[in-house]
Amino acid sequence: MTYTPARPDPRAPAVRINLLSDTQTRPTPAMREAMARAEVGDEQVGDDPSVNVLCDRVADLLGKQAAVFLPSGTMCNVAATLVHCRPGDEILAHASAHIIAREGGAHAALGGFQITALPGADGQFTPDAFRTALHPRTRYQPPQTLVSAEQTANIGGGTIWKRADLDEVVKIAKGHGLATHMDGARLMNACVATGSPARDMAEGWDSAWIDFSKGLGAPIGAVIAGTRDFIDEVWRWKQRLGGSMRQAGICAAACTYTLDHHVERLAEDHANARALARGLAQIAGIEVQQPETNLVFFRPDGAGVSGDAMVGALRQRGVLLAMMDGRIRACTHLDVTAGMVEETVGLVREIVRGA
């Protein structure tokens, strides 16, 4: 049986408020203008000036030697594990990590790796949990070669790893001969929320990447950074996976635009998420996880409405949200206004009253 993504129901009302994901953003007029003016070349042979500018900028942003532009964050994760690990190796990550829960088993299918799921609250494993999962290097067990952390932790609620915990994980990993990989899909959200520079967050991590198609609002693209040798090997896998492109500067220009114009504004998304959480928490029976960034997870079951029923009822009112691991997830982004948040809270209250 194959998986086919569900198509939108043509009978459903038009979406007026899209809280499904920050991947739903549309390029702004100014971003489209930047894309139209982009200098381009053949990216596959290193001849696209707009791509090169972006990669140099992200390498500097993350404090790494080099970087490469890829079509998606998933390809960043897959290429990184394919470089860091060999078939039969073991990767350690949180049980809800994207590489376990949202990448179609790519790491097993393409690399022959097994991923050990580490426990921990809010999408994060503790340094002690990581230390406990390490085993002596013997021929009876798979080589443990990589540990991965997701910043922010999506399914955990968009939570932010503390710098001290990241540093401790790196220290433990290096002491046991493991490489370190940071899935930084929403890394810039964490940086804006904490005021910590991205290079500080990524310090000590052998590879790290940021996604431009989520909160930053570009239509496509992610950039992974590391040592020059690491990036050379990522390029090999980029070629093998079909990720090498031609005039990709059109896409890279949008990403560079976001670094100039959309980073600091992430604070608006965080404020809207807090406002949404406050409003929902004031409705009797709704259980809300307080957001740290732009993701709001909640359960309406205590108000007499199942999650699926709430999502369906909101969809009939033009509001789009997602069910994720038994909870409703609402994601604020640059196309969501404070007024839309207020309206969403009012509609949830209306649905609860009619239950």
C-alpha positions as CSV (number, residue, x, y, z in Angstrom):
1,M,0.0,0.0,0.0
2,T,1.4,3.4,-1.0
3,Y,0.8,6.7,0.8
4,T,-0.9,9.4,-1.2
5,P,-1.3,12.9,0.4
6,A,-5.0,13.8,0.9
7,R,-6.2,16.4,-1.5
8,P,-8.2,19.4,-0.2
9,D,-11.9,18.8,-0.1
10,P,-13.4,21.0,-2.9
11,R,-16.7,21.2,-0.9
12,A,-15.0,22.8,2.1
13,P,-15.1,26.6,2.5
14,A,-12.1,28.6,1.4
15,V,-9.4,28.8,4.0
16,R,-9.3,32.2,5.6
17,I,-7.0,31.5,8.5
18,N,-4.2,29.0,7.9
19,L,-2.7,27.7,11.1
20,L,-1.8,24.4,9.6
21,S,2.0,25.1,9.4
22,D,4.5,27.8,8.8
23,T,5.2,26.0,5.6
24,Q,2.0,27.5,4.3
25,T,3.4,31.0,3.9
26,R,3.2,32.7,0.5
27,P,6.1,34.8,-0.9
28,T,5.6,38.4,-0.2
29,P,5.6,40.9,-3.1
30,A,9.0,42.2,-2.1
31,M,10.4,38.6,-1.9
32,R,9.0,37.9,-5.4
33,E,10.7,41.0,-6.7
34,A,14.0,39.9,-5.1
35,M,13.6,36.5,-6.8
36,A,12.9,38.2,-10.2
37,R,16.0,40.2,-9.9
38,A,18.3,37.4,-8.8
39,E,21.5,36.7,-10.6
40,V,21.6,33.1,-11.6
41,G,24.0,30.5,-13.1
42,D,24.4,26.7,-13.0
43,E,24.2,25.8,-9.3
44,Q,25.2,22.2,-10.0
45,V,28.7,23.3,-11.1
46,G,29.0,26.1,-8.4
47,D,28.3,28.9,-10.9
48,D,25.1,30.4,-9.4
49,P,26.2,33.7,-7.6
50,S,22.9,34.0,-5.6
51,V,23.3,30.5,-4.2
52,N,27.0,31.1,-3.4
53,V,26.1,34.3,-1.5
54,L,23.5,32.5,0.5
55,C,25.7,29.6,1.4
56,D,28.6,31.8,2.5
57,R,26.2,33.8,4.6
58,V,24.7,30.8,6.4
59,A,28.1,29.3,7.0
60,D,29.1,32.5,8.7
61,L,25.7,32.7,10.6
62,L,26.3,29.2,12.0
63,G,30.0,29.6,12.6
64,K,31.0,26.8,10.2
65,Q,33.6,26.6,7.4
66,A,31.2,25.9,4.5
67,A,27.5,25.3,3.5
68,V,25.4,23.9,0.7
69,F,21.9,24.8,-0.5
70,L,19.4,21.9,-0.6
71,P,15.7,21.8,-1.7
72,S,14.4,20.7,1.8
73,G,15.2,20.2,5.4
74,T,14.5,16.5,5.1
75,M,17.3,16.3,2.5
76,C,19.6,18.1,4.9
77,N,18.9,15.5,7.6
78,V,19.2,12.6,5.2
79,A,22.4,13.8,3.6
80,A,23.9,14.5,6.9
81,T,23.3,11.0,8.3
82,L,24.6,9.5,5.1
83,V,27.8,11.4,5.5
84,H,28.2,10.9,9.3
85,C,27.2,7.2,9.4
86,R,27.7,3.8,7.7
87,P,25.2,1.0,7.2
88,G,24.5,-0.7,10.4
89,D,25.4,2.3,12.6
90,E,23.2,3.6,15.4
91,I,21.9,7.2,15.6
92,L,20.5,8.6,18.9
93,A,17.6,11.1,18.8
94,H,14.5,12.0,20.8
95,A,11.5,9.7,20.2
96,S,9.5,12.4,18.5
97,A,12.4,13.7,16.4
98,H,11.7,14.5,12.8
99,I,14.2,11.9,11.6
100,I,12.2,9.3,13.3
101,A,8.6,10.5,12.9
102,R,8.4,12.5,9.8
103,E,10.9,11.4,7.1
104,G,9.4,8.2,5.8
105,G,12.1,5.9,7.2
106,A,14.6,7.4,4.8
107,H,17.5,6.9,7.1
108,A,16.9,3.1,7.3
109,A,15.9,2.8,3.6
110,L,18.8,4.7,2.2
111,G,21.5,4.3,4.8
112,G,20.7,1.2,6.7
113,F,20.9,3.0,10.0
114,Q,18.9,2.3,13.1
115,I,17.7,5.2,15.2
116,T,17.4,4.7,19.0
117,A,14.6,6.8,20.4
118,L,15.6,8.6,23.6
119,P,12.9,9.6,26.2
120,G,12.3,13.1,27.5
121,A,9.7,15.7,28.1
122,D,8.6,18.2,25.5
123,G,10.6,16.7,22.6
124,Q,13.9,16.9,24.3
125,F,16.1,14.2,25.8
126,T,18.3,15.1,28.8
127,P,22.1,14.8,28.8
128,D,21.7,12.1,31.4
129,A,19.3,10.1,29.1
130,F,21.8,10.4,26.3
131,R,24.6,9.2,28.6
132,T,22.6,6.3,29.8
133,A,21.8,5.1,26.2
134,L,25.5,4.9,25.3
135,H,27.1,1.4,25.4
136,P,30.6,0.1,25.2
137,R,32.0,-0.5,21.7
138,T,31.8,-4.2,21.2
139,R,31.2,-6.4,18.1
140,Y,27.8,-7.4,19.6
141,Q,26.2,-4.0,19.3
142,P,25.9,-1.5,16.4
143,P,28.5,1.4,16.4
144,Q,26.9,4.5,17.9
145,T,28.1,7.2,15.5
146,L,25.7,10.2,15.7
147,V,23.4,12.1,18.0
148,S,20.8,14.5,16.7
149,A,18.9,17.3,18.4
150,E,16.0,19.2,16.9
151,Q,15.9,22.9,17.6
152,T,13.1,23.8,18.2
153,A,11.5,20.5,19.1
154,N,8.4,20.4,16.9
155,I,6.2,17.7,18.3
156,G,7.4,18.7,21.8
157,G,5.6,21.9,21.4
158,G,8.1,24.1,19.6
159,T,10.3,24.0,22.7
160,I,13.8,25.5,22.9
161,W,16.8,23.5,23.9
162,K,18.8,25.3,26.6
163,R,22.3,26.2,25.5
164,A,23.7,24.4,28.6
165,D,22.0,21.1,27.6
166,L,23.2,21.4,24.0
167,D,26.8,22.0,25.2
168,E,26.6,19.0,27.6
169,V,25.3,16.8,24.8
170,V,28.2,17.8,22.6
171,K,30.7,17.2,25.4
172,I,29.3,13.7,26.1
173,A,29.2,12.9,22.4
174,K,32.8,13.9,21.8
175,G,33.9,11.9,24.8
176,H,32.4,8.8,23.3
177,G,33.5,9.4,19.7
178,L,30.0,10.4,18.3
179,A,29.4,13.1,15.7
180,T,26.7,15.7,16.4
181,H,24.0,16.9,14.1
182,M,21.5,19.8,14.8
183,D,18.2,19.7,13.0
184,G,17.7,23.4,12.9
185,A,14.4,23.6,11.0
186,R,13.2,26.4,13.4
187,L,16.6,27.4,14.8
188,M,16.0,31.0,14.1
189,N,12.8,30.9,16.1
190,A,14.9,29.7,19.0
191,C,17.4,32.4,18.5
192,V,14.8,35.2,18.3
193,A,13.0,33.9,21.4
194,T,16.2,33.7,23.5
195,G,18.3,36.4,22.0
196,S,21.1,33.9,21.4
197,P,23.0,34.1,18.1
198,A,22.7,31.1,15.8
199,R,26.4,30.5,15.9
200,D,26.3,30.1,19.7
201,M,23.4,27.7,19.4
202,A,25.3,25.6,16.8
203,E,28.7,25.8,18.5
204,G,30.3,22.4,18.8
205,W,27.8,20.7,16.5
206,D,29.5,19.0,13.5
207,S,26.6,19.8,11.2
208,A,23.6,22.2,11.5
209,W,21.1,23.6,9.1
210,I,18.3,26.1,8.9
211,D,15.0,25.9,7.0
212,F,13.9,28.9,5.0
213,S,10.4,27.5,4.0
214,K,9.0,27.6,7.5
215,G,8.8,30.7,9.7
216,L,11.2,32.6,7.6
217,G,8.7,32.4,4.8
218,A,10.6,31.5,1.6
219,P,8.9,29.1,-0.8
220,I,11.6,26.5,-0.9
221,G,15.1,25.7,0.5
222,A,17.3,24.9,3.4
223,V,21.1,25.3,3.9
224,I,23.3,22.9,5.9
225,A,26.7,23.9,7.2
226,G,29.8,22.1,8.6
227,T,33.4,21.6,7.8
228,R,34.6,21.9,4.2
229,D,35.2,18.1,4.1
230,F,31.8,17.4,5.4
231,I,30.1,19.7,2.9
232,D,32.1,18.1,0.0
233,E,30.6,14.8,1.0
234,V,27.1,16.3,1.4
235,W,27.5,17.6,-2.2
236,R,28.1,14.0,-3.3
237,W,24.9,12.9,-1.7
238,K,23.1,15.9,-3.0
239,Q,24.0,14.7,-6.5
240,R,23.0,11.2,-5.8
241,L,19.7,12.2,-4.3
242,G,18.8,14.5,-7.1
243,G,19.1,17.6,-5.1
244,S,21.6,19.4,-7.4
245,M,19.9,22.1,-9.3
246,R,20.5,24.6,-12.1
247,Q,19.4,28.2,-11.9
248,A,18.6,27.8,-8.2
249,G,19.5,31.4,-7.5
250,I,15.8,32.4,-8.0
251,C,15.1,30.3,-4.8
252,A,18.3,31.3,-3.0
253,A,17.4,35.0,-3.5
254,A,14.2,34.4,-1.6
255,C,16.1,32.8,1.3
256,T,18.6,35.7,1.4
257,Y,15.7,38.1,1.5
258,T,14.3,36.3,4.6
259,L,17.6,36.8,6.4
260,D,17.4,40.5,5.7
261,H,13.7,41.0,6.5
262,H,12.0,38.1,8.2
263,V,14.2,37.1,11.2
264,E,13.4,39.7,13.8
265,R,9.7,39.6,12.8
266,L,9.5,36.0,14.1
267,A,8.9,37.7,17.5
268,E,5.5,38.7,16.1
269,D,4.7,35.0,15.5
270,H,5.7,34.2,19.0
271,A,3.5,36.9,20.4
272,N,0.5,35.7,18.4
273,A,1.2,32.1,19.6
274,R,1.1,33.3,23.2
275,A,-2.1,35.3,22.6
276,L,-3.7,32.2,21.0
277,A,-2.7,30.0,24.0
278,R,-4.0,32.6,26.5
279,G,-7.4,32.8,24.7
280,L,-7.7,29.0,24.4
281,A,-6.8,28.5,28.0
282,Q,-9.7,30.7,29.1
283,I,-12.2,28.3,27.6
284,A,-13.3,25.8,30.2
285,G,-12.1,22.2,29.4
286,I,-9.4,23.1,26.9
287,E,-5.9,22.0,27.9
288,V,-3.1,24.1,26.4
289,Q,0.6,23.7,26.4
290,Q,2.2,27.2,26.8
291,P,4.2,28.0,23.7
292,E,7.9,29.0,23.7
293,T,7.9,29.9,20.0
294,N,5.3,29.7,17.3
295,L,3.6,26.4,17.9
296,V,0.5,25.9,20.1
297,F,-0.6,22.4,21.0
298,F,-4.0,21.9,22.7
299,R,-6.6,19.3,23.5
300,P,-10.4,20.2,23.6
301,D,-11.5,16.8,24.9
302,G,-12.2,18.2,28.4
303,A,-14.7,20.6,26.8
304,G,-16.6,17.7,25.3
305,V,-15.2,18.0,21.7
306,S,-12.7,15.5,20.3
307,G,-9.6,16.9,18.5
308,D,-10.8,15.5,15.2
309,A,-14.2,17.1,15.6
310,M,-12.7,20.4,16.6
311,V,-10.4,20.5,13.6
312,G,-13.3,19.5,11.3
313,A,-15.6,22.1,12.7
314,L,-13.0,24.8,12.4
315,R,-12.3,23.7,8.8
316,Q,-16.0,24.3,8.0
317,R,-15.5,27.8,9.3
318,G,-12.5,28.5,7.1
319,V,-9.8,27.8,9.7
320,L,-7.1,25.2,9.0
321,L,-5.3,23.4,11.8
322,A,-3.6,20.0,12.1
323,M,-3.9,16.9,14.3
324,M,-0.5,15.8,15.4
325,D,0.1,12.8,17.8
326,G,-3.3,13.1,19.4
327,R,-3.3,16.9,19.9
328,I,-4.3,19.9,17.8
329,R,-1.4,21.9,16.6
330,A,-1.8,25.6,15.6
331,C,1.2,27.3,13.9
332,T,1.5,31.1,13.7
333,H,3.5,32.6,10.9
334,L,3.8,35.8,8.8
335,D,0.5,35.2,7.1
336,V,-1.4,35.1,10.5
337,T,-2.4,38.3,12.1
338,A,-3.4,39.2,15.7
339,G,-7.0,39.6,14.4
340,M,-7.0,36.1,13.0
341,V,-5.8,34.7,16.3
342,E,-8.6,36.5,18.1
343,E,-11.2,35.2,15.6
344,T,-9.9,31.6,16.0
345,V,-10.3,31.8,19.7
346,G,-13.9,33.1,19.3
347,L,-14.7,30.2,16.9
348,V,-13.3,27.6,19.2
349,R,-15.4,29.1,22.0
350,E,-18.5,28.9,19.7
351,I,-17.9,25.3,18.9
352,V,-17.4,24.3,22.5
353,R,-20.7,26.1,23.5
354,G,-22.5,24.1,20.8
355,A,-21.1,20.8,21.9
